[in-house]
Amino acid sequence: MSLSFLLSLSISASLADSLFNSGFYEPARIEYAREFYFYPELRDRRAKRLNYALCLHHEGNALSYFELQRFTIDFTPLNKDEIKILANKYIDLGDSYRAQELLSATEEYRLLAYTHILQHQWTKARHILRQNDDSVLTDIIDRYLELKPKNANTAMFFSAFCPGLGETYAGDPKTGIKAFLVNTGSVLLLYNAINKKKYVDAGLIFNFLFQRFYFGSIFNAKRLVLEHNENLESKYISEFAEQIHFKH
């Protein structure tokens, strides 16, 4: 049998493809690497190259990102199915910008809107959905945009005025009460030391106790507000992803 015939047989009955289609990604990746080594011309076959990149992705291999990029460069223009697959993988890898570039000239408007949401561009995502009369997803965005996120500067001001008030504003009254009690205690200790003219003790209390808890309350209030806003946004992002059946 000729070499070309053996090569054709190897391509048509590829063990790597069979393993990939069966969900055995690690052995499939090994087989693809072996095929590319013995038959370098197979690297020009887009299906094999894409499957190889997806094997790396399923394994959580850091090289998957670069292999996806190489596939995008080597096989441009991409077809619709390839664009959708690549966009999903780029989103999964945290690169919504690259996914957005791929999707911008396609009909995958839902996934495109999702990339904007991941970049906190809710208004742009809403515009895309309104253009396509997608009332279900538009409603999710409208409900999020109607919410008023808490202001970190306001929380810090409240805690500066009254320690614990900022944490309570941020939605964590238990922490707010603790901050109030601890700061009240440190103030009483400071006052007692000054009243008894124990100025060294007063200095130590002021520098190592009062300042720590007072400024700690201020910055804690900011942290809690940011966490609150992030959790709130994540809730609506998850609802949107579930609606478009996107799974990380």
C-alpha positions in Angstrom: 0.0 0.0 0.0 1.2 3.5 -0.8 2.1 6.1 1.7 -0.7 8.4 0.4 -3.2 5.5 0.9 -2.0 4.9 4.4 -2.3 8.6 5.2 -5.8 8.7 3.7 -6.7 5.7 5.9 -5.3 7.4 8.9 -7.3 10.5 8.3 -10.6 8.8 7.6 -10.3 6.5 10.6 -8.5 8.8 13.0 -8.2 7.4 16.6 -7.9 11.0 17.8 -11.2 12.0 16.2 -12.9 9.0 17.7 -11.5 9.8 21.2 -12.5 13.4 20.9 -16.1 12.6 19.8 -16.4 10.2 22.7 -15.3 12.9 25.2 -11.9 11.4 26.0 -10.0 14.7 25.6 -6.7 14.0 27.2 -5.9 10.9 25.1 -7.4 12.6 22.1 -5.0 15.5 22.6 -2.1 13.1 22.7 -3.2 11.4 19.5 -3.6 14.7 17.7 -0.1 15.7 18.7 1.2 12.3 17.4 -0.7 12.8 14.1 0.7 16.3 13.7 4.2 15.0 14.4 4.1 12.2 11.9 1.9 13.9 9.3 2.6 17.7 9.5 0.2 18.3 6.6 -2.7 17.4 9.0 -2.1 20.7 10.7 -3.8 22.2 7.7 -7.0 20.4 8.4 -9.2 22.9 10.3 -11.4 20.2 12.1 -8.4 18.5 13.6 -6.7 21.8 14.6 -9.9 23.0 16.2 -10.5 19.7 18.0 -6.9 19.8 19.3 -7.4 23.3 20.7 -10.7 22.2 22.3 -8.9 19.2 23.9 -6.4 21.6 25.5 -9.3 23.7 26.7 -11.1 20.8 28.3 -8.0 19.8 30.1 -7.6 23.4 31.4 -4.2 23.6 29.7 -2.9 27.2 29.5 -1.8 26.6 25.9 -5.4 26.3 24.8 -5.7 30.1 24.5 -2.7 30.4 22.2 -3.9 27.4 20.1 -7.3 29.0 19.7 -5.5 32.2 18.6 -3.4 30.3 16.1 -6.4 28.6 14.7 -8.2 31.9 14.2 -5.2 33.3 12.4 -4.5 30.2 10.3 -8.0 29.5 9.1 -9.5 33.0 8.6 -12.2 33.5 7.4 -14.0 31.3 9.9 -17.4 29.8 9.3 -20.4 30.4 11.6 -20.0 27.3 13.6 -16.3 27.9 14.2 -17.0 31.5 15.3 -19.6 30.4 17.8 -17.4 27.7 19.3 -14.3 30.0 19.5 -16.4 32.8 21.0 -17.7 30.5 23.7 -14.2 29.3 24.5 -12.8 32.8 24.6 -15.6 33.9 27.0 -14.9 30.8 29.1 -11.2 31.8 29.2 -12.1 35.3 30.4 -11.4 37.1 27.1 -14.8 38.6 26.2 -13.1 41.3 24.1 -11.8 38.8 21.6 -15.1 36.9 21.6 -16.8 40.2 20.9 -14.5 40.9 17.9 -15.5 37.5 16.4 -19.2 37.9 17.0 -19.6 41.5 15.8 -20.2 40.6 12.2 -22.4 37.5 12.9 -26.1 36.9 13.7 -25.2 35.6 17.2 -26.6 38.7 18.8 -27.4 37.1 22.1 -23.9 35.9 22.7 -22.6 39.3 21.5 -24.9 41.1 24.0 -23.4 38.7 26.7 -19.9 39.9 25.9 -21.0 43.5 26.5 -22.5 42.6 29.8 -19.3 40.8 30.9 -17.6 44.2 30.2 -20.3 46.0 32.3 -21.7 47.6 29.1 -25.4 46.9 30.0 -26.8 49.7 27.9 -24.9 48.5 24.8 -26.2 45.0 25.4 -29.7 46.3 25.7 -29.4 48.3 22.4 -28.4 45.1 20.6 -31.3 43.1 22.1 -33.8 45.9 21.3 -32.7 45.9 17.7 -33.5 42.2 17.5 -36.8 42.5 19.4 -35.6 40.2 22.2 -38.0 41.2 25.0 -37.0 38.3 27.3 -33.4 39.3 27.6 -34.1 43.0 27.4 -36.3 42.5 30.5 -33.4 41.1 32.5 -31.3 44.1 31.6 -34.1 46.5 32.4 -34.6 45.0 35.8 -30.8 45.4 36.5 -30.7 48.9 35.2 -33.6 49.9 37.5 -31.6 49.0 40.5 -29.5 51.7 42.2 -26.1 50.3 43.2 -24.8 51.5 46.5 -22.2 54.3 46.5 -18.8 53.5 48.0 -18.0 57.1 48.8 -21.3 57.5 50.7 -20.5 54.4 52.7 -17.1 55.8 53.6 -18.6 59.1 54.6 -21.2 57.4 56.8 -18.4 55.4 58.6 -16.3 58.5 59.0 -19.2 60.3 60.6 -20.2 57.3 62.7 -18.2 54.0 62.6 -20.5 51.2 61.7 -23.0 53.3 59.9 -21.3 52.7 56.5 -21.3 48.9 57.0 -25.0 49.0 57.8 -25.6 51.1 54.7 -23.7 48.5 52.7 -26.1 45.8 53.8 -24.2 44.3 56.7 -25.7 45.5 60.0 -24.0 42.9 62.1 -20.6 44.1 61.1 -21.8 47.7 61.5 -22.8 47.0 65.1 -19.5 45.4 65.9 -17.6 48.3 64.3 -19.7 50.8 66.4 -19.1 48.9 69.7 -15.4 48.4 69.1 -14.9 52.1 68.1 -17.0 53.2 71.1 -14.8 51.1 73.4 -11.6 52.5 72.0 -12.9 56.1 72.4 -13.8 55.4 76.0 -10.4 53.9 76.7 -8.7 57.0 75.0 -10.9 59.4 77.1 -10.1 57.5 80.3 -6.4 57.6 79.7 -6.4 61.3 78.9 -8.7 62.0 81.9 -6.2 60.2 84.1 -3.3 62.1 82.4 -1.8 58.9 81.2 -0.6 60.5 78.0 1.7 57.7 76.9 -1.2 55.2 77.3 -3.4 57.6 75.4 -0.9 57.8 72.6 -0.7 54.1 72.3 -4.4 53.7 72.4 -4.9 56.4 69.7 -2.2 55.0 67.4 -2.7 51.3 67.8 -6.3 50.9 68.7 -8.5 53.9 67.8 -7.0 54.7 64.4 -6.9 51.0 63.4 -10.6 50.5 64.1 -11.8 53.9 63.0 -10.1 53.8 59.5 -10.7 50.1 59.4 -14.5 50.8 59.6 -14.2 53.4 56.7 -12.4 51.1 54.4 -14.5 48.1 55.4 -17.6 50.0 54.4 -16.1 50.6 51.0 -15.2 47.0 50.6 -18.7 45.8 51.6 -20.4 48.2 49.1 -18.2 47.0 46.3 -18.9 43.3 47.2 -22.6 44.1 47.4 -22.6 45.7 43.9 -20.5 42.9 42.4 -22.7 40.2 43.8 -25.9 42.0 42.6 -24.4 42.3 39.1 -23.3 38.7 39.1 -26.8 37.6 39.9 -28.2 39.2 36.8 -25.2 38.1 34.7 -25.9 34.5 35.8 -29.6 34.9 35.0 -28.7 36.2 31.5 -26.2 33.3 30.9 -28.8 30.8 32.0 -31.3 32.2 29.6 -29.0 31.9 26.6 -27.8 28.5 27.9 -24.2 29.5 28.3 -22.3 27.3 30.7 -18.7 27.9 31.9 
